[in-house]
Amino acid sequence: MEENTEVKRPGKTKYVLSILFLVILVVATCIVIFTKYSIRDLLQVVKNIDIKYVLLGALMFFIYILFERLAMKRIFKAMNINVSAADNFVYSAVDYYFCAVTPSATGGHPMVAYYMAKDKISVTNSSLTLLINTALFKIVLLVLSIIAVFVCHEFVFSHTLIIVLYFLGFAINIGLILLCFMTAFKRN
């Protein structure tokens, strides 16, 4: 049975309403910020910014997007789905952006699935890609947490609560990784 991956395009009215809503949000945000803080305070903060940290942050953001793009490319290749490097980059950037602007970082994957559906990738394949990508992300987090324990072992092992929370989090993440892979590779 072939899945329907067609996505309806919104009309011009919907675009106009979306832009109007965005403008209202920007104006409301500016009003809230500038009633609490003066423009002079904001300019002072901007003036005191150390640009090397801003550039380093931008570089790290770009590197993160590139590595996530590479991971998605490999997953798509394993599933014999041909996706361009530009599309993979867009999927990674969309994931990063919507995780950043939604509560508990819950908006990234649904939006990536939407963009994949617009590119005629089936819901099954997009879900599988995102599930495997999530598992890989959690594996990287576990590796980084192990490195952190070695680097900061004095801190980690100095408090019983930190030890308990670390190993509890580690076990939960192992369980979630196994669940992701069991779901992804279920035979039925």
N, C-alpha and C positions, 0 to 999 in steps of 0.2 A: 504494500500500500504506500503510495507516494504522499509525502507530507506537503501540506500547503505552507509555503514560506513567504508568500506574497504579502507585502506590507503596503497598506493604503497610504497614499500621500495626502497630507492635510491640505485644505484649500487656502486661498489667499487670506480669507477672513481669520482663519486660525493663526496664520503667521502674524498678521497685524495685531491680534489680541495678545499673542505671546510677546511680541516686541513691546507693546504697551505695558503689559504686566512687568516685564523686565525693567522698563524705565521707571515704573512706580516703585519697584523694589530698590533700585539704585537711589532714587530720590529719598525714599524712606530711610535707607541705610545712612545716607549722608546727613539727614536731619538728626537722626539718633546720635551719630558720632559727633557732629558739630555742636549739638546742644550740651554734650558732656565734656567735650574737649575743644579747645580753640584751634584754629588753623595754625596759629603760631606754635602751639605745642606739637602739632603734627609735623610741621616743617622742621622743628628742632630735633625731633626723633629721626626724621629722614636725614638731616644734616649729620647726625652722629653715627649713622650706619657705617660699619666697616665693609666696604664694597667687596673685599676679598672673600668674606663669608657669604655674601649674596651670590657671587660668581661660583664659589665652591658648591653652594646649595643647588644652583641651576645646573651645574655640571653633573652632580649626583642624581638629580632628577632625570636628566637626559640619559645617563648611564642605566638607571633603573628601567626606563622605558625601552631602551635598546635590548637589555637582557630579557625583559618580559616578552618583547617582540620575538626574540630568538627562541624562547621556550615555546611560544605559540606556533612559530614556524615549524619547529620539530614535531610538535604534536599533530599539526595538520598534515605534515609530510608522512607521518606514521599511519595516518588514516587515508592516505592517497587523495588529499584535498589540496588543490592548487590555489594558494592565496598569495597575492603580491606582497612584497616587503612593505609597500606603502600602506596597504590595508592592515597588515599586522601591526604596523606602527600606530595607525589610527585606533585599532582595538585596544592596544596597550595604553595609549594616552587617554582614551575614553574611560577605561577602567580606573586609571589613576585619578582622573578628575572627579568622576562621580563617587568614588570611594572617599575623596577628600571633602565633598560638599554634602554628603548625606549622613544622617545619624548612624553611628556604629559602623560606618563604612559599608553600608548594605546596598548602595545603589550602583556599584561598579559592574557586577556581573549581569544584572538585568539589562543594563544599557548596552553592554558589549553584545549580549545575545540579540538585542534589537538591531544593532548595527550589522551583525553577522546575517541576520534574517534579511535585512535590506540588500545584502550582497549575495543572496540566494544560497546561503549555507543553512542546511536543515536544522531545526530545533534540536534534534537528536545529536547531531554532530557538534553544534555549538555548546550544548550542555555538557557533552563528554569532554570537549576541549577545555571548558572552564573548570570542570571537576578535576581533571588531571593537573591543570595549571595551579589550582588551589592546593592540591596535594604536594606538588613540587615546591610551592611557596612555603608551605608548612615544614617541609624537609629542610629547606634553607634556614628557616627560623630556628629549627632544632640544632642544626650545625652551628649557627651563630651563638645560640645559648650555651652550647658546650664550650665553644671558644671563650665566651664571657666567663664561664665558671673557672677556666684555667687562668684567665687574666686577672680576675677579681676574686680568686678563691678565698682570700682572707675575709672579705666582706660577706660572701655567700655563706661560708661555714661559721661565721661568728654569731649568727642568730638562728635559733631553731625554727622560727616561723618562716624565715626566708628559705631555709632548706626544704621544709615541708611544702611551701608554695611552689618552689622550683620543680621539685620532683612530681608534684601533683599536676602542674602545668605540662611538664614533659610527658607524663603518662596520658593525659587528656589529648595532647597533640598527636601522640603515637596512635591512640585510638581513632582519632579523626582521620589521620592519614590512611590507616587501614580501612576505615569505612569508605573513604573516597575511592580507594583502589578496588575494594570489593564491589562497590556500586558500579564503577566504570567498567570493570571486566566481568560482570555477571553474565553468565552464559545465556540466560533466557532473555 
